Amino acid sequence: MIAFGLVTSVALTIATGALFLAIYRLFAGPTIMDRVASLDALGNTLVVLIAIYAFSQHSLFLLDVAILLALISFIGTLALSKYIDKGEVF
């Protein structure tokens, strides 16, 4: 059986790699929509990183933080997309 610590370490490493790819696309994106999509991917990847770490540390508080970050990331992506599309948020 594979050790629990090894599995979480590999998962954190893969998620960190995905985080760096999203940061690269954020700065190198040729269009504004690429940058918006990379911000959404960045938020989702941060939620996954926090959730994996919370699972490895047996912390319910960090899961609450991950849920809050997912909600804020989703609302921010919607607001930014609407602003780019129509020029206003409300």
C-alpha positions in Angstrom: 0.0 0.0 0.0 1.3 3.5 -0.9 1.9 5.8 2.0 -0.6 8.6 2.6 2.2 11.2 2.8 3.6 10.2 -0.5 0.2 10.5 -2.3 -0.5 13.9 -0.8 3.1 15.1 -1.7 2.6 14.0 -5.3 -0.8 15.6 -5.5 0.6 18.9 -4.1 3.5 18.8 -6.5 1.2 18.3 -9.5 -1.2 21.0 -8.4 1.7 23.4 -7.9 2.9 22.7 -11.4 -0.6 23.5 -12.7 -0.5 26.7 -10.6 2.7 27.8 -12.3 1.2 27.0 -15.8 -1.8 29.2 -15.0 0.5 32.0 -13.8 2.5 31.8 -17.0 -0.7 32.0 -19.1 -1.8 35.0 -17.0 1.2 37.0 -18.0 1.8 35.6 -21.5 -1.8 35.4 -22.7 -2.2 37.1 -26.0 -5.9 38.1 -25.4 -7.8 39.4 -22.4 -10.0 36.3 -22.5 -6.9 34.1 -22.1 -6.0 36.1 -19.0 -9.6 35.8 -17.6 -9.5 32.0 -18.2 -6.1 31.8 -16.5 -7.4 33.7 -13.5 -10.2 31.3 -13.2 -7.8 28.3 -13.5 -5.5 30.0 -10.9 -8.4 30.3 -8.4 -9.5 26.7 -9.0 -6.0 25.4 -8.6 -5.6 27.4 -5.3 -8.8 25.8 -4.1 -7.4 22.4 -4.9 -4.1 23.1 -3.2 -5.8 24.3 -0.1 -8.2 21.3 -0.1 -5.4 18.8 -0.5 -3.4 20.4 2.3 -6.5 20.5 4.5 -7.1 16.8 3.8 -3.5 16.0 4.7 -3.6 18.0 7.9 -7.2 16.9 8.9 -8.3 20.5 9.1 -12.0 21.5 8.6 -11.1 25.2 8.9 -9.0 25.0 5.8 -11.8 23.4 3.9 -14.0 26.3 4.8 -11.3 28.6 3.5 -11.2 26.6 0.2 -15.0 26.9 -0.2 -14.9 30.6 0.4 -12.0 31.1 -2.1 -14.0 29.0 -4.7 -17.0 31.3 -4.2 -15.0 34.5 -4.4 -13.2 33.2 -7.5 -16.4 32.2 -9.2 -18.1 35.6 -8.5 -14.9 37.5 -9.6 -14.8 35.6 -12.9 -18.4 36.3 -13.6 -18.0 40.0 -12.8 -14.8 40.3 -14.9 -16.4 38.5 -17.8 -19.5 40.8 -17.7 -17.3 43.9 -17.5 -15.3 42.8 -20.5 -18.5 42.0 -22.5 -20.7 44.9 -21.7 -18.4 47.5 -20.1 -20.2 47.6 -16.8 -20.8 45.1 -14.0 -24.2 46.1 -12.7 
